[in-house]
Structure formats: structure tokens, C-alpha cells
Amino acid sequence: MSYEKEFMKEFEAWIKTQVMINEMALTESKKVYEEDQDERAKEAMIRYESRLDAYQFLQGKFANYHEGKGFPRSARWLVWREPIKSSL
């Protein structure tokens, strides 16, 4: 197996592990917040959910890769933000 294929295989496995870890952490954080109303748990929920979204996005890209679909050359929609209005 070429270096690139081995790298992709290992990276995909790592992403899968990260999804599992963040799903478990999100579930536990929700449980703690519901039981104790601990704000730290609520903040942790937001972090885990954000990470989970990112890892699931990457899993979708791997699914596309396995289906022979390419990665879009123009991914500007991924980082679209409103311009910052300066008061200067």
C-alpha cells in the first residue's frame, strides 16, 4: 500500500475514533448539565458538539472519496462570514 493510501486509511480511522469519543463526551456533558445545571457542562456540550460537527463533516468527505467524488475546488462557502464593519 502506498504511503498516501496508508495515511488516508489511518486518518479515516482516527476521525472515526474522534467521532465516537466526542459523541460519548457530549452525551455525558448533557447528562451532567441536566442533573446539576452546571454551566461548565453546558460549555463542554457546545465544544463537543462543535468538534463532532467538524469530524462528521470530514467523514462525509471520506464517503465522497470512497464514491470517487472529488473535493470541491472552491470551498468558499465553508468560511463565508459577514464583513467586519469598522467604526474608524
N, C-alpha and C positions, 0 to 999 in steps of 0.2 A: 504494500500500500504506500502511495506517495506521501510525502510529508504533509502536503496540503489536505489530502483526504483524511489522514490520521488526525490532523489538527481539527478539521471540521467535525469529525466523529467525536473527539474528546470535548470540544466546545459545546456541541449539542447535548452531550450527556451532562456536562456541568450546568447548562441552562436548565435542563430538566430537574436536576437536583435543587437548584436555586428556587424553582417554582414550588417544589414540594416543601422546602424549608419555609418559604415566605407564606405559603398557604397555612401551614401549621402555626406559624408565629401570628398571623393575622387572626386566626380562629381563637388562639389563646388570649391575645390582646383584647378582642371583643368580649370574651368571657370575663376577663378581669374588669373591664370598663363597666359591663352590665351589672356585675356583682358589687363593685366598690365605688363606681363613679370616679375612678382615679384618672385625672387629666393626663398623667404620663402615659397611661394605657391608651387613651384616645389619640394622643400624638403618635404613639407607636403604631397604632392602627393605620394612620394616614401614611406613615413611612412604608410599612409593609405592603399596603395596597398599591402605593406608587411603584415600588420595586416589582411587585407582582405584575402590574400592567406592563412594565418595560420588558420583563422576562417573557411574558406571554406574547408580546409584540415580536420578540426575536424568535420565539417558537414558530410563529406564523411565517416568518421569513425562511426558516428551515423547511417548513412544509412546502413553501413555494419552490425552494431549491430542489427538494426531492421530486417535485412535479415538473421540473425543468423550466420553471418560470424564472425570469431574471429579477434583479433588484432594480427598482426604478432609478434611472439616472438623475432625475430631478426630484429630489425629496424635500423641496422647499416647504411643502405643506406640513411637514413634520415639525418644523421650527417656526412656523408663522406666529408672529407676535405683533401686536399693535405698536406703532412707533411711539417712542417716549417723547412726550411733549415737554419741551424745556421752557422754563419761565424766564430765561435770560434774554 
